Amino acid sequence: MISSDMETIAFRMLLRTGAEKEYRRRHDEIWPDLEAELLAAGIHDYRIFRDPENRCLFAVITRERSHRMDELPSKPVVRRWWAMMADLMMTEADLSPSVTVLEQVFCLAAPDHDPPA
């Protein structure tokens, strides 16, 4: 159940050609200290999906409304992760992933669940 103090966001990222297998491998071996920073920032659920017909990644995050995700770019482990991933995906000048925020257009929530914001 997603409580009213939680929200869900989604965004799209783009892999470089041929990077799909390595992207998955690196995420299969995600660093424990990176996971700890994401959880400490108020993220409760973070999923990334890949469209097999193109190089698009779709991320869905459920986080506390009072999240601290805006602090993540200043964390050394996040910056190291971005640097390691930059050869696999499109990035900004600071090596953060280039993202397109996605607009929610539909939500179905079970009656015993609060719909995500």
Buried (B, 14 or more C-beta within 10 A) or exposed (E): EBEEEBBBBBBBBBBBEEBBEBBEEBEEEEEEEBEEBBEEBBBBEEEBEBEEEEBBBBBBBBBBEEBEBEEBEEBEBBBBBBEEBBEBBEBEEEBBBEBEEEEEEEEEEEEEEEEBB
